[in-house]
Amino acid sequence: MIRERLQMAAPSRALPVPTPETQHFWDGTQSGELRLQRCDDCSNVYFPPRPFCPSCASRKVSVFKASGKGKLYSYVINHRPAAPGFTPPYAIAVVELDEGPRMMSNILDCPQTPEALVLDMKLEVAFEKVSDKITLSQFRPAKG
Amino acid sequence: MRRNQVAVVGAAETTKLGVIPDMSQIQLHADAALNALADAGLKLSDIDGIATAVETPQQLAHYLGITPTWVDGTSVGGCSFMLHVRHAAAAIEAGLCKTVLITHAESGKSMIGKLPRSIPADSLQGQFEAPFGVYGPPSMFPIPVLRYMRTYGITHEQIAMVSVVQREWAAKNPRAMMKDPITVEDVLNSRMIAYPFRILQCCLVTDGGGALILTSADRAKDFPQKPVYILGTGESVETPMVSQMETFNSSRAFKVAGPTAFREAGIAHKDVDHLMIYDAFAHLPLFGLGDLGFMPHEETGKFIADRKTAIGGKLPMNTNGGGLSYMHSGMYGMYALQESVRQMRGIAPAQVPGAKISVCHGVGGMFAASGTIIFTNER
């Protein structure tokens, strides 16, 4: 079966492969920074990375270090089928950053239960090294 | 687009639906196409336009032996066929072709002759969603649900009623995959897939297909079946990444496609006799009812829980049982269109008496795309 062959071919976690437009983001996570982009013309902050502003089309954009703070916008707790490299149940969340953009994340250092995962709870970025080349930006409940 | 200039004159599903281990995916396309041709009383040589998704138009043309002068390979997920209908209607009106065949089929369960879908690791989805454990639609499509429920005060019990009501419709459809009655408790105690959704809130995985044949309304009266006219159409796309939707309180693609179709049709919501909202997962009918403007989002859960979309309700919805109970081979939009056509012909197993206007609304990907077709049986 095709499906089984695919699963055998990809037993470990899916890892990102950066492109020229996203390299700065992945360089940032390697060095412990969550990097976003801001338009120099209209001040729009956006994600995922692009070398132009998706709001006003300006090519004058800057990369900056984000606060790493955000809140839990929504999530599922995935039970099955589980992605390769994951042990269910695990939450797949969308975090709303204080700067505005949202990004997908897991929620580390937290029980993966509806009781513990409360919408709008404060989160902070955590960096999870998953290979020599790749560190993922993840989030965990904010301290204090 | 002008109203009622193009009609559906042929419509059919594959001979079998459900588990079809003795047929490849492209043969399922052919099976549906040949059934639709027979329904319309046409020969393959009468077809001069083709549209399909996942399988390419060139594969379809070669396999069926068709030489088209117009092709559409728009492939934006399960609502691709709504977009095909819209594009075909425009092409027929513009004189680019006369008779269009639209096919869908997927060997979704048996996986025979079906290419696997994969996400490249250097795509934006591959970089910014795949590493976080998303694995197929059940892990992605329900991600907005908890936010939607919080914003509008929708309860788990209300959403569970989507599955309950649609199972009641399915019970009246001999070809539906799941017909046994279920309760809210059954839904909320069924196997957890991706909290908050359980197995009875996720679509089926089956084999099958369907095909439509469209031609100009002026020619339609000469065909054996009662013509079903295209009254209004709409389409849009938003993002392939569910995490990047503008908001989880609404679908932008729905909010463009649906109202565009209503404006084109020149109808009000109270004129709608029959409604199909593609239900890959149980929250989609709620998003659809709100985003198409039938009611504020705050009221969608109560509306369904109060049985307003059930048999005898004021707005019969998903009358074949939907993707949750009828069938879902991967791109269910075609089956929603088939049910709208059956209702407009007056031959649906769970026929809505006297229905004259049917709204058929589809989703593609995880709220990535949308298409809406409004049909009528009166010109």
Interface residues (C-beta under 8 A of the other chain):
Chain A: M1 I2 R3 L6 R13 A14 L15 P16 V17 P18 T19 T22 W26 F47 P48 Y73 S74 Y75 V76 I77 N78 H79 R80 P81 A82 A83 P84 G85 F86 P89 Y90 I92 A93 V94 R102 M103 M104 S105 N106 P114 L119 V130 I134 L136
Chain B: M111 K114 P116 S118 I119 P120 A121 D122 L124 G126 Q127 F128 E129 A130 P131 F132 G133 V134 Y135 G136 P138 S139 M140 P142 I143 P144 V145 L146 R147 R150 R191 M192 I193 A194 Y195 P196 F197 M241 V242 S243 Q244 F248
